[in-house]
């Protein structure tokens, strides 16, 4: 019976590094096997092979009394089932995957930090995007704060109103009356003109109320034969007065804008108002004869006049003796005190964004009327409280009905500029820098003025 060392890769009885090659085998000694519960038994040499005998040595002689069954049994009971085949006893240490080292606490923290932090390129991109957005916002604000439609010459106003008439946005939201509305105290208490209360009072209805209240305030009684509307726009007030006074009254509206005059005529024909007519004419050089109209009406036209004195003189000239002149206009506050630098900046913006040459005060208008030496009486009032809600009301109607603007991208920027100007007007009237002036007077029948 030949003796043989059956090679096993178990590390029992010897220290074998984990990283040894799969070719390296370790033969356990008999003493080691006996320590782990194996008994000496003699087996037939038929289980050995001739090839194994060539490698026999001292260790082989010591294992001569062990059977093959002894050699293939697991060294420890926990190493596996005894039903395994003898081939499974050859356990190659290097075939096991190397253990993954457990990272230290500091390494784990560093790794977590590395995962949580975005790459530097992402941070740079986000920073660049933020700076670009901030730059764009600052540039937009600067552009919006810089007035872009200054009064240039006598044709400026006509061209601006031609453009507004073609766009039809102003007509869509403001209706036929391109002027502010009138709000009673009860309307204001109910929130008229605010975002949530913008439907408490209809925006266009408020404008019709303004015309009626202005007529009442003028003090005119009776049925005039001829009425002049100076700066009529698309003729909302002109047609309203023509309907109110009846067919025996002829109401004439004048404007610098040919497109406004044409649109006003179209609406008069459509609405069946034959006693209203519209002419393109400069209010500073009107073609009408002296003493021609019973009533001269001027609603929010004085703001655009480059010569306020001439504007007043022409209206007084064409007014009949005993006739009534009534003016509604945006005014800047009286001085003194002098305007502060901030007020000057704000006034310049209001002048140059909507083609206003300049504003004057309510008292200045009164002095101009008295200065004609042809008026018996001159009275003034401030209707800021009754009209101030209109500024934001005009914005809120657009908020509730934005599609006419959204559907036309080419007017987005212009509409945004108009919204900014509307808000700045509201603030100027709210802080007292601007006032809504009402001025009226009666022309002397004697051709000379009375003491006031």
Secondary structure, DSSP 8 states (H G I E B T S, - for coil): -------B---TTS---TT--TT--B---HHHHHHTT-------GGGS-HHHHTT--HHHHHTTT--HHHHHS-SSGGG--TTS-GGGG---GGGS--------HHHHHHHHHHHHS--HHHHHHHHHHHHHHHHHHHHHHHHHHS------STTHHHHHHHHHHHH-HHHHHHTT--S-----HHHHHTTTTSSTTTTTS-HHHHHHHHHHHHHHHHT--S--SEEEEES-TTSHHHHHHHHHH-TT-EEEEEES-HHHHHHHHHHHHHHT-TTEEEEE--TTS--S-SS-EEEEEEES-GGG-S-HHHHHHHHHHHEEEEEEEEEEEEEE---SS---HHHHHHHHHHHHHTT------HHHHHHHHHHTS-EEEEEEEE-HHHHTHHHHHHHHHHHHS-HHHHT-GGGHHHHHHHHHHHHHHHHHHHTTSEEEEEEEEEE-SSSS----
